[in-house]
Amino acid sequence: MIENYYLILGLMLVVYLIFSWVPMKHALHMFQQNRYENGRYIAWLKKTIKSFSGKSFLPVVLLILIVLSSFVIDRGIHQVVTVAIVSIWGCYSIFNELKVEYIKPLVYTDRVKRQIVVMTCLNIIIYIIIFNFTTYWDTLGLLYSYLGVWLMILVMNWITQPIENAVKKKYLNDAKSILENQTNLIKIGITGSYGKTSSKTILQEILSEKFYSLMTPASFNTPMGITRTIREYLKPIHEVFICEMGADHVGDIQELCDFVHPKIGLVTSIGPQHLNTFGSLENIIKEKMKLIENLPADGCGIINMDNEYIRNYSIKNNCRLVSYAIHDENVDYYATNITYTPKGSTFDVVTKEGTYTFETKLLGEHNIANICAAIAISRELNVEWKELQSAVKKVKYVEHRLELKKINGYTFVDNAFNSNPVGSAMSLEVMKMMPNKRFVITPGMIDLGEKQDELNKEFGKKMKDRVDVVILVGVQQTKPIVLGLEESGFDSNHIHICKTVREAFQLVYTLATPEDTILLENDLPDAFNN
C-alpha cells in the first residue's frame, strides 16, 4: 500500500513537472530579459496580464473550466481526466516549444542553471504539499503549474540572491586586482543613453591601428559583464581598455567608476531611456554625467554638445573637457559637409588644427557623431590625422546599428538593436534618401516609462514621406505608432500589422523587390510583442 502511494506520488510529480516545464522556461526567459530584477519583471508581468487576449487567453479559459468542473464532476473521474489533460497538454507544449525560434533566446548561463535547480526543487516541494494536504490536488497542481511558477520566480530569486552576491563579489575582486596590477593601462569609459556601443566599437577599430587595445564585447556594460571581460580577455600586453558603462538605476555609473577608474570619459548622449527604473530624466542626466565628474584631475572628458541635456549641465569637475558636435560650430571637433549615399558617408572635421575630410561606410548622422567622438579621443592619445583618415575609412558596420546588408537578396538597413527616439529618427532620415520603395519593420520602442506611448506615436508620425510601407510587429505594442501614422496622413493601405517577426519577414518578401530598401528598427523579443 505504501509502495503504491509513493509510486503514484512519483508519477504525479513527473507528470506535473513536465507540464510546468514550458511556463517555467518562459518565466526564466523573461526574468533574464528583465535583467534578473524583481521590479522590472513584475512591471512586465502586470503589463502582460493586462494585454491578455485571443490565443493567449484560451489556456486560461480552459483552466477556469477545469477548476469549475471539479465541483460538479465525481472526484475520482475529475482527477483522472485532469491528469490526462495535464499529460497531453504538457507534452504538446514541450513539442511546440522546441520548434520556436526566439529573437533573443534564453541563455543557459551558470546563473540560469542554478535558478533552474532551485525552481525545480521549489516546484517539487509545492507539488508534494498540494498532493498530500489538499483535496483538490489535481486542480491546484494544474493552476500552480501554469500560473504559479511565474510568481515562484520571485521566491527563487530571493533564495539565490545571496549565492549570486557571493559569486559576484569574488569575481569583482579578481577583476579589480587585475586592473590594479596594470598601472600603465589607459582606461576609457563610455556611457550615454544612446550610442555608447557604436562609439565603443568605432573607437576600438580606430585605436587598434596604433595600440593593442581591448573593448568590452557586445553589451557587456554591467559590473559582471565588465568583470568577465577583464578576467577572460585583459592581458598584460594590452595598452588601452575601452569600457562601455551601462546604467538603468541611480548609482550604476558611480559603481562602475569606482571599479574601473577611467582616465578618459565619453558621454555620447542623454535622453529618456530606462525611465521606468531611473524614475526621472533628471536622475538620468545626473547619473550619466557621473562618468565625467569621477575623472581624475589630469583626466579628459569628451562631451557631445549637440545634446541639450549635456550642453546645459554644470559639470562638477575641473578636469579638461573636449567637445564635439554636428550642429554647433563652437566646439573642439565640428563635423560638417555631411553627405550620404547607399554606399556610405563623407564629411569634414573642423578643428583648431585645421579641416580634415573623412570617408566611411557607416550611415546616419549619429554614426558621424560617434566617429567624431572617437577622433577626439584618438587625438588625445596622439594618433595622427592621416592615420585617423585611413582608420575611419576602414571602420566596419556596427552590428545591428544602421548596418547595410543583404538578406536573401534583399537590401536591409539593420538598426535592430535597442531602438530609441534619437536612433529611430535618424534611421528614418537615412531611409529618406534611399532609392526605390522603402519599407520599415518594427515593434516600436520599449523601456521609455510614461512617455513610451507618446514617443512611439511621434515615431509613427515621422514615418510619413520617409518610408512607403510600414510593417508593425505586435498588435497592442504598436497601437501608438498606428495613431501617429493616422495623424500624419500615412496611407492606411500601406500599414500592416503582424503578430511575429517571422510573419513580418514573410510579408515583406512578398511586397518588396531586391531593388527596394527595408529598415529593421528594433529587435524586441517576441515575448514583449503583445
C-alpha positions as CSV (number, residue, x, y, z in Angstrom):
1,M,0.0,0.0,0.0
2,I,2.8,2.4,1.0
3,E,4.8,1.4,-2.1
4,N,1.8,2.1,-4.3
5,Y,1.4,5.5,-2.6
6,Y,5.0,6.5,-3.3
7,L,4.7,5.2,-6.9
8,I,1.6,7.3,-7.6
9,L,3.2,10.3,-5.9
10,G,6.3,9.9,-8.0
11,L,4.2,9.6,-11.2
12,M,2.2,12.7,-10.3
13,L,5.4,14.6,-9.7
14,V,6.8,13.7,-13.1
15,V,3.6,14.5,-14.9
16,Y,3.2,17.9,-13.3
17,L,6.9,18.8,-13.6
18,I,6.7,18.0,-17.3
19,F,3.6,20.2,-17.6
20,S,5.3,23.1,-15.7
21,W,8.5,23.0,-17.8
22,V,7.3,25.4,-20.5
23,P,5.8,28.0,-18.2
24,M,8.9,27.8,-16.0
25,K,11.2,28.2,-19.1
26,H,9.2,31.2,-20.2
27,A,9.3,32.8,-16.8
28,L,13.1,32.3,-16.5
29,H,13.4,33.7,-20.0
30,M,11.5,36.9,-19.2
31,F,13.3,37.2,-15.8
32,Q,16.6,37.1,-17.8
33,Q,15.3,39.6,-20.3
34,N,14.4,41.9,-17.4
35,R,18.0,41.6,-16.1
36,Y,17.1,39.4,-13.1
37,E,15.4,42.4,-11.4
38,N,12.2,41.8,-9.5
39,G,10.9,45.3,-10.2
40,R,11.3,45.1,-14.0
41,Y,10.0,41.6,-14.1
42,I,6.8,42.5,-12.0
43,A,6.2,45.5,-14.2
44,W,6.4,43.3,-17.3
45,L,4.2,40.7,-15.8
46,K,1.5,43.3,-14.9
47,K,1.6,44.7,-18.4
48,T,1.3,41.2,-19.9
49,I,-1.7,40.2,-17.8
50,K,-3.5,43.4,-18.8
51,S,-2.9,42.6,-22.5
52,F,-4.2,39.0,-22.4
53,S,-6.4,38.4,-25.5
54,G,-7.3,35.9,-28.2
55,K,-5.0,32.9,-28.3
56,S,-3.1,33.8,-25.2
57,F,-6.3,33.8,-23.2
58,L,-7.6,30.4,-24.3
59,P,-5.5,28.3,-21.9
60,V,-6.7,30.4,-19.0
61,V,-10.3,29.8,-20.1
62,L,-9.6,26.1,-20.1
63,L,-8.1,26.3,-16.6
64,I,-11.1,28.0,-15.3
65,L,-13.4,25.4,-16.8
66,I,-11.4,22.6,-15.2
67,V,-11.5,24.3,-11.9
68,L,-15.3,24.8,-12.1
69,S,-15.9,21.3,-13.2
70,S,-14.1,19.9,-10.1
71,F,-17.2,20.9,-8.1
72,V,-19.7,19.1,-10.2
73,I,-17.9,16.0,-11.5
74,D,-17.1,12.9,-9.4
75,R,-13.7,13.5,-7.7
76,G,-12.2,10.2,-9.0
77,I,-13.2,10.9,-12.6
78,H,-12.2,14.5,-12.4
79,Q,-8.7,13.6,-11.1
80,V,-8.2,11.0,-13.9
81,V,-9.4,13.4,-16.6
82,T,-7.2,16.3,-15.2
83,V,-4.1,14.2,-15.0
84,A,-4.8,13.1,-18.6
85,I,-5.2,16.7,-19.7
86,V,-2.0,17.7,-17.9
87,S,-0.1,14.9,-19.6
88,I,-1.3,15.6,-23.1
89,W,-1.1,19.4,-22.7
90,G,2.4,19.2,-21.2
91,C,3.8,17.0,-23.9
92,Y,2.2,19.1,-26.6
93,S,3.6,22.4,-25.1
94,I,7.1,21.0,-25.0
95,F,6.8,19.7,-28.6
96,N,5.8,23.2,-29.7
97,E,8.4,25.0,-27.6
98,L,11.2,23.0,-29.2
99,K,10.1,24.3,-32.6
100,V,10.0,28.0,-31.6
101,E,12.9,30.3,-32.7
102,Y,13.3,33.3,-30.4
103,I,15.0,36.5,-31.4
104,K,16.7,36.6,-28.0
105,P,16.5,33.0,-26.7
106,L,17.1,32.1,-23.0
107,V,20.8,31.9,-22.4
108,Y,21.7,29.0,-20.1
109,T,24.4,30.7,-18.1
110,D,25.7,29.3,-14.8
111,R,23.3,31.6,-13.1
112,V,20.3,30.3,-15.0
113,K,21.4,26.7,-14.4
114,R,21.4,27.5,-10.6
115,Q,18.0,29.1,-11.0
116,I,16.6,26.0,-12.8
117,V,17.8,23.7,-10.0
118,V,16.2,25.9,-7.3
119,M,13.0,26.4,-9.3
120,T,12.7,22.6,-9.8
121,C,13.2,22.0,-6.1
122,L,10.6,24.6,-5.2
123,N,8.2,23.0,-7.7
124,I,8.7,19.6,-6.1
125,I,8.1,20.9,-2.6
126,I,4.9,22.8,-3.8
127,Y,3.6,19.7,-5.5
128,I,4.2,17.4,-2.5
129,I,2.3,19.9,-0.3
130,I,-0.5,20.1,-2.8
131,F,-0.8,16.3,-3.3
132,N,-0.6,15.5,0.4
133,F,-2.6,18.2,2.1
134,T,-5.3,19.3,-0.3
135,T,-8.5,17.7,-1.5
136,Y,-8.4,19.3,-4.9
137,W,-4.7,18.4,-5.6
138,D,-5.4,17.8,-9.3
139,T,-6.8,21.3,-9.9
140,L,-4.5,23.2,-7.6
141,G,-1.5,21.4,-9.2
142,L,-2.7,22.4,-12.6
143,L,-3.2,26.1,-11.6
144,Y,0.2,26.3,-10.0
145,S,1.9,24.6,-12.9
146,Y,0.5,27.1,-15.4
147,L,0.3,30.3,-13.4
148,G,2.0,29.9,-10.0
149,V,5.5,29.3,-11.4
150,W,5.5,32.9,-12.7
151,L,5.3,34.2,-9.2
152,M,7.6,31.5,-7.8
153,I,10.4,33.1,-9.8
154,L,10.4,35.9,-7.2
155,V,10.9,33.3,-4.3
156,M,13.6,31.6,-6.3
157,N,15.4,35.0,-6.8
158,W,15.2,35.7,-3.0
159,I,16.8,32.3,-2.3
160,T,19.5,32.5,-4.9
161,Q,20.4,36.2,-4.4
162,P,22.9,35.6,-1.5
163,I,24.7,33.0,-3.7
164,E,24.8,35.4,-6.7
165,N,26.1,38.2,-4.5
166,A,28.9,36.0,-3.2
167,V,29.9,34.9,-6.7
168,K,29.7,38.5,-7.9
169,K,31.9,39.7,-5.1
170,K,34.6,37.1,-5.7
171,Y,34.8,37.8,-9.4
172,L,34.7,41.6,-8.9
173,N,37.6,41.4,-6.5
174,D,39.6,39.3,-9.0
175,A,38.9,41.8,-11.8
176,K,39.9,44.8,-9.6
177,S,43.2,43.1,-8.7
178,I,43.9,42.6,-12.4
179,L,43.3,46.3,-13.2
180,E,45.4,47.5,-10.3
181,N,48.3,45.4,-11.4
182,Q,48.3,47.0,-14.9
183,T,49.4,50.5,-13.9
184,N,50.2,51.8,-17.4
185,L,46.8,50.7,-18.9
186,I,44.9,53.6,-20.5
187,K,41.3,53.2,-19.3
188,I,38.5,54.8,-21.3
189,G,34.9,54.9,-20.0
190,I,32.0,55.4,-22.4
191,T,28.4,55.9,-21.3
192,G,25.2,57.6,-22.7
193,S,21.5,56.8,-23.2
194,Y,22.3,56.1,-26.9
195,G,25.3,55.5,-29.0
196,K,27.7,54.0,-26.4
197,T,28.1,50.6,-28.0
198,S,28.6,52.1,-31.5
199,S,31.1,54.7,-30.2
200,K,33.0,52.0,-28.3
201,T,33.2,49.7,-31.4
202,I,34.2,52.5,-33.7
203,L,36.9,53.7,-31.2
204,Q,38.2,50.2,-30.9
205,E,38.7,49.9,-34.6
206,I,40.5,53.2,-34.9
207,L,42.7,52.8,-31.8
208,S,43.6,49.2,-32.7
209,E,45.5,50.6,-35.7
210,K,48.1,52.0,-33.3
211,F,47.5,50.4,-29.9
212,Y,47.0,46.9,-28.6
213,S,43.5,47.7,-27.3
214,L,40.6,45.8,-25.7
215,M,37.0,46.7,-25.5
216,T,34.2,45.2,-23.6
217,P,32.4,43.0,-26.2
218,A,28.7,43.3,-27.3
219,S,26.7,44.9,-24.5
220,F,29.0,43.8,-21.6
221,N,28.4,47.0,-19.8
222,T,27.4,45.9,-16.3
223,P,29.7,45.1,-13.4
224,M,29.6,41.4,-14.2
225,G,29.9,41.9,-17.9
226,I,33.0,44.1,-17.4
227,T,34.3,41.7,-14.8
228,R,34.1,38.8,-17.2
229,T,35.9,40.8,-19.9
230,I,38.7,41.7,-17.6
231,R,39.1,38.2,-16.2
232,E,38.9,36.4,-19.5
233,Y,40.4,38.8,-22.1
234,L,42.6,41.5,-20.5
235,K,46.3,40.7,-20.8
236,P,49.4,42.5,-19.6
237,I,50.2,43.3,-23.2
238,H,47.1,45.5,-23.6
239,E,47.8,49.2,-23.7
240,V,44.2,50.5,-23.9
241,F,41.0,49.3,-22.2
242,I,37.7,50.7,-23.7
243,C,34.9,50.1,-21.2
244,E,31.3,50.6,-22.0
245,M,29.3,51.6,-18.9
246,G,25.6,50.9,-18.8
247,A,23.2,52.3,-16.3
248,D,19.5,52.0,-15.6
249,H,19.5,52.8,-11.9
250,V,20.8,55.7,-9.9
251,G,24.3,54.7,-8.6
252,D,25.2,52.4,-11.5
253,I,27.8,54.7,-13.1
254,Q,29.3,55.6,-9.7
255,E,29.7,51.9,-9.0
256,L,31.4,51.3,-12.4
257,C,33.7,54.4,-12.0
258,D,34.8,53.1,-8.5
259,F,35.5,49.8,-10.2
260,V,37.4,50.8,-13.4
261,H,38.7,54.3,-12.6
262,P,38.8,55.6,-16.2
263,K,41.1,58.5,-17.1
264,I,39.2,59.4,-20.3
265,G,35.4,59.5,-20.2
266,L,32.9,59.9,-23.1
267,V,29.3,60.8,-22.7
268,T,27.6,60.2,-26.1
269,S,24.1,61.4,-25.4
270,I,21.4,61.7,-22.7
271,G,17.7,61.0,-23.2
272,P,14.6,59.3,-21.7
273,Q,16.0,55.8,-21.8
274,H,15.2,53.5,-18.8
275,L,12.7,56.0,-17.3
276,N,10.9,53.1,-15.6
277,T,14.0,52.4,-13.4
278,F,15.6,55.8,-13.1
279,G,12.3,57.5,-12.1
280,S,13.0,60.8,-13.8
281,L,15.0,62.4,-16.6
282,E,16.9,64.5,-14.0
283,N,18.2,61.3,-12.4
284,I,19.3,60.0,-15.8
285,I,21.2,63.3,-16.6
286,K,23.0,63.3,-13.2
287,E,23.9,59.6,-13.4
288,K,25.3,59.7,-16.9
289,M,27.4,62.8,-16.1
290,K,28.9,61.0,-13.1
291,L,31.4,59.5,-15.5
292,I,32.9,62.9,-16.2
293,E,32.6,64.0,-12.6
294,N,34.6,60.9,-11.5
295,L,37.6,61.5,-13.8
296,P,40.9,62.4,-12.2
297,A,42.2,66.0,-12.3
298,D,44.6,65.0,-15.1
299,G,41.8,63.2,-17.0
300,C,39.8,64.3,-20.0
301,G,36.1,64.3,-20.5
302,I,34.7,64.1,-24.1
303,I,31.2,65.5,-24.4
304,N,28.5,65.8,-27.1
305,M,27.4,69.4,-27.3
306,D,24.6,68.6,-29.7
307,N,22.8,67.0,-26.8
308,E,20.8,69.7,-24.9
309,Y,21.0,67.9,-21.6
310,I,24.8,67.6,-21.7
311,R,25.1,71.1,-23.0
312,N,23.1,72.6,-20.2
313,Y,24.6,70.5,-17.4
314,S,27.0,72.1,-15.0
315,I,29.9,69.6,-14.6
316,K,31.3,69.4,-11.1
317,N,34.9,68.6,-12.0
318,N,37.9,70.6,-13.0
319,C,39.3,68.0,-15.5
320,R,39.9,69.1,-19.0
321,L,36.8,68.9,-21.3
322,V,36.8,68.3,-25.1
323,S,33.6,69.0,-27.0
324,Y,32.3,67.7,-30.3
325,A,29.1,68.3,-32.4
326,I,27.4,68.3,-35.7
327,H,25.0,71.2,-35.2
328,D,27.2,73.5,-33.1
329,E,30.3,75.1,-34.6
330,N,31.6,76.4,-31.2
331,V,33.2,73.1,-30.3
332,D,36.7,71.5,-30.4
333,Y,35.6,69.0,-33.1
334,Y,32.9,70.0,-35.6
335,A,31.6,67.6,-38.2
336,T,30.2,69.3,-41.3
337,N,29.6,68.9,-45.1
338,I,28.0,65.5,-44.4
339,T,26.7,63.6,-47.4
340,Y,25.0,60.2,-47.6
341,T,24.8,57.6,-50.3
342,P,23.7,53.9,-50.2
343,K,27.4,53.2,-50.1
344,G,28.3,55.3,-47.1
345,S,29.1,58.9,-46.0
346,T,31.6,61.6,-46.4
347,F,32.2,64.6,-44.0
348,D,34.7,67.1,-42.8
349,V,36.0,67.6,-39.3
350,V,36.9,71.2,-38.4
351,T,39.3,71.7,-35.5
352,K,41.8,74.4,-34.4
353,E,44.4,72.3,-36.1
354,G,42.7,72.5,-39.5
355,T,39.9,70.9,-41.5
356,Y,40.2,67.2,-42.4
357,T,38.0,65.1,-44.8
358,F,36.8,61.6,-43.9
359,E,35.0,58.8,-45.7
360,T,33.2,56.0,-44.0
361,K,30.9,53.0,-44.9
362,L,28.6,53.9,-42.0
363,L,25.3,55.6,-42.4
364,G,23.4,58.1,-40.2
365,E,24.1,61.4,-38.5
366,H,24.6,59.7,-35.2
367,N,27.4,57.5,-36.6
368,I,29.1,60.6,-37.8
369,A,28.9,62.0,-34.3
370,N,30.2,58.7,-32.9
371,I,33.2,58.8,-35.3
372,C,33.8,62.4,-34.3
373,A,33.9,61.4,-30.6
374,A,36.4,58.6,-31.5
375,I,38.6,61.1,-33.4
376,A,38.6,63.4,-30.4
377,I,39.7,60.6,-28.1
378,S,42.3,59.3,-30.6
379,R,43.8,62.8,-30.9
380,E,44.1,62.8,-27.0
381,L,46.2,59.7,-27.5
382,N,48.3,61.4,-30.3
383,V,47.0,59.4,-33.2
384,E,48.0,61.3,-36.4
385,W,45.3,62.8,-38.7
386,K,46.4,60.6,-41.7
387,E,46.2,57.5,-39.5
388,L,42.7,58.6,-38.5
389,Q,41.5,59.2,-42.0
390,S,42.8,55.7,-43.0
391,A,41.3,54.1,-40.0
392,V,37.9,55.7,-40.3
393,K,37.7,54.6,-44.0
394,K,38.2,51.0,-42.8
395,V,35.7,51.1,-40.0
396,K,33.2,48.3,-40.4
397,Y,29.5,48.4,-39.9
398,V,28.5,48.2,-36.2
399,E,26.3,45.1,-36.0
400,H,22.6,45.8,-35.9
401,R,23.2,49.6,-35.9
402,L,22.3,51.0,-39.3
403,E,24.1,48.1,-40.8
404,L,23.6,47.9,-44.6
405,K,23.4,44.2,-45.5
406,K,21.9,41.7,-47.9
407,I,19.4,39.1,-46.7
408,N,18.1,36.6,-49.2
409,G,19.0,39.0,-52.0
410,Y,17.1,41.9,-50.4
411,T,18.7,45.2,-49.2
412,F,18.3,45.8,-45.5
413,V,19.3,48.6,-43.2
414,D,19.6,46.7,-39.9
415,N,19.1,49.0,-36.9
416,A,17.6,46.2,-34.9
417,F,19.5,46.7,-31.6
418,N,17.7,48.6,-28.9
419,S,15.7,51.3,-30.7
420,N,15.4,54.7,-29.1
421,P,13.8,58.0,-30.0
422,V,17.1,59.6,-31.4
423,G,18.3,56.5,-33.2
424,S,14.9,55.7,-34.8
425,A,14.5,59.3,-36.0
426,M,18.0,59.1,-37.7
427,S,17.1,55.7,-39.2
428,L,14.1,57.3,-40.9
429,E,16.3,60.2,-42.2
430,V,18.7,57.6,-43.7
431,M,15.7,55.9,-45.3
432,K,14.5,59.2,-46.8
433,M,17.4,59.3,-49.2
434,M,17.3,55.6,-50.2
435,P,16.2,54.8,-53.8
436,N,13.0,52.9,-54.9
437,K,10.4,51.7,-52.4
438,R,11.2,51.9,-48.7
439,F,9.9,49.5,-46.0
440,V,10.2,49.5,-42.2
441,I,9.7,46.5,-39.9
442,T,9.4,47.5,-36.3
443,P,7.7,46.5,-33.0
444,G,8.3,50.1,-31.7
445,M,10.3,51.2,-28.7
446,I,10.1,50.0,-25.1
447,D,11.5,50.9,-21.7
448,L,10.6,54.6,-22.0
449,G,8.4,54.9,-19.0
450,E,5.3,57.1,-19.0
451,K,6.5,58.7,-22.3
452,Q,6.6,55.4,-24.2
453,D,3.3,55.7,-26.0
454,E,3.9,59.4,-26.7
455,L,7.3,58.7,-28.2
456,N,6.1,55.7,-30.3
457,K,3.3,57.9,-31.6
458,E,5.8,60.5,-32.6
459,F,7.9,57.7,-34.3
460,G,4.8,56.8,-36.3
461,K,4.3,60.5,-37.4
462,K,7.9,60.7,-38.6
463,M,7.5,57.8,-41.0
464,K,5.5,59.9,-43.4
465,D,7.5,60.7,-46.5
466,R,10.4,58.7,-45.2
467,V,9.1,55.2,-45.8
468,D,6.4,53.9,-48.2
469,V,5.3,50.7,-46.4
470,V,5.1,50.1,-42.6
471,I,5.1,46.6,-41.2
472,L,4.4,46.6,-37.4
473,V,5.1,43.6,-35.1
474,G,2.6,43.2,-32.2
475,V,-1.0,44.4,-32.1
476,Q,-1.1,46.0,-28.7
477,Q,2.5,47.2,-28.6
478,T,2.3,49.1,-31.8
479,K,-1.1,50.9,-31.3
480,P,0.6,54.3,-30.6
481,I,2.6,54.0,-33.8
482,V,-0.6,53.4,-35.7
483,L,-2.2,56.5,-34.2
484,G,0.9,58.6,-35.2
485,L,0.7,57.2,-38.8
486,E,-3.0,58.0,-39.0
487,E,-2.5,61.6,-37.7
488,S,0.3,62.2,-40.2
489,G,-2.0,61.1,-43.1
490,F,0.0,58.0,-43.9
491,D,-1.8,55.8,-46.4
492,S,-3.6,53.1,-44.3
493,N,-3.4,50.6,-47.2
494,H,0.4,50.5,-46.7
495,I,0.2,49.8,-42.9
496,H,0.4,46.1,-42.0
497,I,0.3,44.6,-38.5
498,C,1.9,41.1,-37.9
499,K,1.9,39.0,-34.7
500,T,5.5,37.8,-35.0
501,V,8.8,38.8,-36.6
502,R,8.7,35.7,-38.7
503,E,5.3,36.7,-40.1
504,A,6.6,40.2,-40.8
505,F,9.6,38.8,-42.8
506,Q,7.3,36.5,-44.8
507,L,5.1,39.5,-45.7
508,V,8.0,41.9,-46.7
509,Y,9.4,39.3,-49.1
510,T,6.0,39.2,-50.9
511,L,5.8,43.0,-51.1
512,A,9.4,44.2,-51.7
513,T,11.8,43.7,-54.6
514,P,15.7,43.3,-54.4
515,E,15.9,47.0,-55.6
516,D,14.0,48.3,-52.6
517,T,15.3,49.0,-49.1
518,I,14.0,47.5,-45.8
519,L,14.7,49.1,-42.4
520,L,14.7,46.8,-39.4
521,E,14.1,49.1,-36.4
522,N,14.5,47.3,-33.0
523,D,14.6,43.5,-32.3
524,L,12.2,43.5,-29.4
525,P,11.9,39.9,-28.2
526,D,8.7,38.1,-29.4
527,A,7.6,37.7,-25.7
528,F,7.2,41.5,-25.5
529,N,5.1,41.8,-28.7
530,N,1.6,41.6,-27.4
